[in-house]
Amino acid sequence: MNNGIMVLVEHLKDAIADITFEMLGIGRKIADSLNVPLFAVVIGKDINKHLPELGIADSILVVEDEKLEMSCPVTIADIIKSIFDNKGLSIVILGCTNTTAGVGPILSSKLKLPFLNFCKNMRIEGDSLIITNQLFGGKILSDVKLEGKRGIISINPGSFPADAGKASKVAPVEEIDLSGIGIKNYFKKYIEPEAGDVDITKESILISIGRGIENADNIGLAEDLVGLIGGAISASRPVIDQGWLPLNRQVGKSGMTVKPKLYFALGISGAPEHVEGMKDSELIVAINKDPAAPIFNVAHYGVCGDLLEIMPVLTDKLKEKKS
Amino acid sequence: MKFIVFLKMVPDVIEELKIADDGKTLDSNWIRMKLSECDENAVEEAVILKEKFGGTVTAVALDAPELDDALFNALAKGADKAVKIVGEWKDVRSPAIAEIFAKYLRDNYPIDNQTLILSGSQSIDDIEGELVYYLGELLNLPAFGVITHVDYDAGQNRISLVKEFAGGLRGEFESEVPAVIGIQAAEKPPRYIPIAKIRAIMKSASIEEVEIPLDGIPSGAVIDKLFEPETSGKAEMLEGSTDEIIEKLIGIFSDKGII
């Protein structure tokens, strides 16, 4: 059976996540080339306000319940399985995000269908759907054929244009009956981010440090530059996990999405989880020792070198110019 | 409490990765293996939980190059037992690894209401998704991922977990025990163990080997080919002496109105 494709609409608190439109855009394209319908599936509570944004789908399936505020992946997988079986679907598209994490593997176990993670591209070739995945922190790509064009795919944010998933049309809405699906609820409450001294999403210059900074003492090199050209210090995950900077300075998947005028990436390798949070910066300059670091695939300018040598000279030169 | 931590070795991406002649796998001659970063955090969290609530930590991993070092390291950090699982399987990914670990548990490690299963929340080669959820399905236990904090209420025998979402937003979850927990980051960064301590452990402790046969291990998705990302049209690389590079950088900042 090949009766349709579904996209799991991703929303967190009161907003639809951008990844939803990326998924709807590529889902629309694949659905059109296979000549099958595209379903947008929305699961949660108070979700009706999101429906007008999902008009690019042929049909919107709504699963609403108080208990579904932040459902666990097992419950979402049970709901999708029920829809998949009833509608005779062939492809499920999910976001590769923390919010949806777990739905793919659990659904794969329940449906006995392959699940492919970190999808960066997908295309139809003959009787197969070919999925391109980003592996090893973005250093290697893989192509996997989904035989019979059946499977579950999770998409890396930033892989497809979000505009292609937006339309001014109105799609018919169908409410899905939840009876027969046991809702497991483990969620207690949201923990809001602590307001820090700096909101990195509002800074026009970010000097961003990664593992290449080597130790906390070297953060001074970035601070010196901030002292000269302004802005603030942000960081990739390893620096935050070491406890060298607070959580509100983290850029990427679990952290903030930033679009400064200058994003100066120092010793950041550029794993997909980081890139999704900074790729839309106006100017990206990266220094990294590794010539194959994926950060050079998104940066406008790159320097292959040791930031611990380059930064002191750069700040000295800038000081000279200033005086 | 009984904490069991499932571990996996992955290629160190700091090193150059080369694709093997078959075009479908990495060239093992070029790979240096290391413990997956989230798994390293899972070991740390298990040891932190043992220190807080008492119990034992068992570290279990699939055989791989450099694995013994990683297991002795876990013992030096505070794990009580290290187990290496050997078998005929090759290039196994999450669904198959979960099956192997579930078989290990069935025969060697009875799960009771004092058991917490930990592993890394994700790894860089999770092409078929994260291990913890496959394991949860096989064991019929609740599974949680992207966890950065675990607390245990002995009176209620329940755990409280903090999960990361996006933009700094986190969520609190509560579950019964046993459960499967995917650690994203431990409460504290993984502790440093001096090499002398690891050497001492290598003399005093040993790694147990358990064989898990190939039967019933799913083969998983077939990779058609591996390739390197195209780099065309990307960063303009600034070259020359350090002084020349810096002049160029300052020129760019100045042109763009940054300075």
Interface residues (C-beta under 8 A of the other chain):
Chain A: L12 K13 A17 M70 C72 P73 V74 T97 N98 T99 A101 G102 G104 P105 I106 S108 S109 K110 P114 F115 L116 N117 F118 I130 N133 Q134 L135 F136 G137 G138 K139 I140 L141 S142 D143 V144 K145 S154 K184 Y186 F187 K188 K189 Y190 I191 E192 P193 E194 I205 L228 I229 R237 D241 Q242 G243 L247 N248 Q250 K253 S254 G255 M256 T257 K261 L262 S269 A271 E282 L283 I284 V285 A286 D290 A292 P294 I295 F296 N297 V298 A299 H300 Y301 G302 V303 C304 G305 E309 I310 V313 L314 K317 L318 K321
Chain B: V10 P11 V13 I14 E16 L17 I19 L26 N41 S94 P95 S121 Q122 I124 D125 D126 I127 E128 G129 E130 V132 Y133 Y134 G136 E137 L138 P142 A143 F144 G145 V146 S160 V162 K163 E164 F165 A166 G167 G168 L169 R170 G171 E172 F173 E174 S175 Q184 A185 K188 P189 G220 A221 V222 I223 D224 K225 L226 F227 E228 P229 T231 K234 A235 E236 M237 L238 T242 D243 I245 I246 E247 L249 I250 I252 F253 K256 G257 I258 I259
